[in-house]
Amino acid sequence: MSTSTAASTGGSAAAKARPADRFFKSLSTIATVSIMVILAGVAIFLIVRALPAIMANWPTNPDLNKDFTAGFSSFWAYVGPLAFGTVWASLIALILAAPVAIGIALFISHYSPRKLANALGYVVDLLAAVPSVVFGLWGIFVMRPFLLPLQDWLNTYLGWIPFFGCEVTKTGSSILTAAIVLAVMVLPIITSISREIFLQTPKLREEAALALGSTRWEMIKLAVFPYAGSGMLSAILLGLGRALGETMAIAMILSPSVIVSFFVLTEGQNSQTVASNIALNFPIAEDLGRSALIGTGLILFVISFAVNLLARSIVNRKPKSSKADKSTSAATPDSTDDAAVSPASLIHPDGDHGHVHARRPGSTGSASTEGAAK
């Protein structure tokens, strides 16, 4: 009697829960579809508004022969230098930011005490929340005068390198200054993602490396970096996506120009970025000029989408299972004993253990010592 009552009560509760389940399932489905709809809507808007400028005959069109669009033979001749400047500034920023960010992430995850690591984590997160206009002001009033001696030194002693062999700016408004500010802006993104990837490294691999006599750096090189390689690359690519869309800081530091130039120390000969060019010229743009700016935004949208898609594909890529893992799982399918897995195989699945000699289970000497004794 009591059993049937309990069953009926459970069935009624499940029946009451079903409408709520259907509601939340529908709500989550709508939210997921809305993301795709918004993304498609943005793409369609950019394409429709950019087509007039893309299809226009620039040399003969009076609307495109004035202000910031004058002197270009086509839309691609206009957007090409801007796309180059965007990618060039972002690449320089990544070259400067990636090693520093990975070093900070390693220090937080494997070297610093817990309290210091927590404090540094808060500082990194706080740095990510600083508005870009604040970074722009910092770049104008602090970094520009501070970097002038460095730029003179680079031109004097490294002028034989094409990037530095040019007339040095007198105000500090160079692509190098903008790239350094941009590097500071993308630093928190790369650091935060790399830190989380490093912390996800299996402890068994790290302990196995240390048990074999590895130093802390050897443990990181043999156990952490192979595990976190794709994660670090995806973090760098996500930082690149952040750098590609930066607007205000670049617009405040660089002198506007639409040219292709690899020089990093000049003023007035710097390739402007797409985002900053839109911010500077959109208030004065009219008709086809505005359409041209929207077209450059479409190109930036495609570049950023491709970079983020590449980063996502790297994150979702399944790591290849090693031969040692397959043999171990085949030999001990139901065992969870750590002794069945050699510490050396956890570090070097292919059997190359370098200068470290693994001890056999149950033995007191190394493998090489036993061979010599025999």
Buried (B, 14 or more C-beta within 10 A) or exposed (E): EEEEEEEEEEEEEEEEEEEEEEEEEEEEEEEEEEEEEEEEEEBEEBBEBBBBBBEBEBEEBEBBEEEBBEEBEBBEEBBBBBBBBBBBBBEBBBEBBBEBBBEBBBBBBBEBEEEEBEEBBEEBEEBBEEEBEEBBBBBBEEBBEEBBEBBEEBBEEEBEEEBBEBEBBEEBBBBBBBBBBBBBBBBBBBBBBBBBBBBEBEEEBBBBBBBBEBEEEBBBBBBBBBBBEBBBBBBBBBBBBBBBBBBBBBBBBBBBBBEEBEBBBBBBBBBBBBBBBBBBBBEEBEEBBBBBBBBBBBBBBEBBEEBBEBBEEBBEEEEEEBEBBEEBEEEEEEEEEEEEBBBBBBBBBEEEBEEBBBBEEEEEEBBEEEEEEE
